[in-house]
């Protein structure tokens, strides 16, 4: 099995509401120059989305997330990553 073409780090997690949380992306291939990022609430509603070619992104400042538990999904078209994000 080949290694995943996409990896994501999310920190700090959990984090305080209004404080920045950084999403750092790393790609092992240049085949997909952009990635799609979605933040979903616990009911499955998309509360924020972005398509980017950046290697890092400040999700909290852009999304203005309220306290709660979210699912962050990152995909490059071939690899999909899901991370739990807790905002206190």
C-alpha positions, 0 to 999 in steps of 0.5 A: 500500500502506498503512503498517503499523498496528504497529511494534516496537523491541527493544533492546538486541539482543544483550543479556546474560542476566539484563539487561533488554531493552525491547520498545517498540510503536507503533501507527498505529491504535486499531482493535486495542487489544491486541497478542499477543507470543510468544517462540519458541526456535530449535526453534519452541517458545513459551517466553513469551507475553503479550497486552498493551495497553502501549506498552512491555514489559520482555521479559527480566525477565518471560520469564527467557530463557537464553542463545540465539537467539529469535524474537519475534513481535508481532501485532495481528490484522492486522499480524505482526512478527518480530524476532530476539532474541539473549541472550548 
